[in-house]
Amino acid sequence: SPFAVSSNCFVRLTEPYTIKKLVFIGPDHHYPNFDAVMWYAADFSKIIKEQLGLELTVIGKWSDKNKERFKNFPDIKFSGFVADLATEVKDAIMLVPLRIGSGIR
């Protein structure tokens, strides 16, 4: 299978940069994605926010019902579909906290 991200999205960094957020990409209709964000919320979000000041942005289609489950986690934001993924992940660390399923991680 070809790599899922175009190679022209990668640039060589010549200067230091600051990580401003964490990003997870995946819709909730695929259960491993839902499980991943639930696991992150329950086990990691509070300590990462407290120690590093970072929030998680979840990109992809999520139902209102499932987004509501995260109402007590203000450091987790849902942005839905984004037209320009390169801009959305700029200055971010992409997380893949998948515990179940198969495929590219």
N, C-alpha and C positions, 0 to 999 in steps of 0.2 A: 504494500500500500504506500502511496506517496505521503510525504509528511504533510500534516494538516495546516501548516502555517507557511505562507509564501516566504521564501528566503530573502526577498527584498524588504521584508519587515525588520530584518536584523541589521543593526548598525554597530560598528565598533565604537565603544565609548572611549573618548579621549580625555574626559574630565570626570572628576568625582561627581556623583549624583546622590540625591536623597530619596530614600524609599518613602513614599507618601501614603501607600495603601496596599492592601492585599486584594487579590482578585481570584474569583472562582468562576469558571465558565461551564454552564450546563443547565438544561431545563429540569424541572422537578418531575416530569412524567417518566423519567428514567430513574427508578428507585435508588440505585447507587448514588446518584447526585443528591437526592433528598437526604439520604442517610449521611452523606459526607458533610453537608451543611449542618445537620442536626448534631453530629459528632463534634464538629468544630465549635458550634455554639455552646454545647454542654461542657466540653472539656478544655477549650483553649481561648475562647473569645475574651473572657474577662481578664485573664492574665496577660494576654498579648496587648490588650488596650491599656492596662495599667502599666506594664513595663515598657512597652514600645510606642504607645500612643497610636497604634494602627487600627484601622477599621477594615472590615471585609466588604467588598462590593461583589454581589452575585449577579452575573450577566447571564441572561437566558430567560425564557418564558416560565414563570412560576404562577400558580393559581393564587387568587386572593386568599383562599382557605389556608394554603400552606404558608404564605407570607405572614399571615396572622399569627401563626405558631411562633414566630420570632419577634413578636411585639415587645417582649421583655429583654431583647438584645438590641439596644439602640446603636451598637457598633456594627451591626450587620445591615447593609443597604441592598435593596434589589433594584437594579436598573433596567431589567427587561432586555429587549432587543436593542443593540447599539449599531448604528450604521458604520461607525469608524472604530473598529476594534483596536487598531494601533494607537489611536489617541487615548482610548479608555484604559489601556494597560501601560501607558507611559508612566514611568516612575513607580511602578508597582512590582510586587512579587506575585507570581501566579501560583496559587495553591492547588493541589490535587489530593485532598484528604480522603480519597476513595479507600474504603475498607473491603468492599465487595464488588463483584462484577469482573469483567475482563476487558481487554482492549488497550489502547494507548493511554498511558498515565504520565 
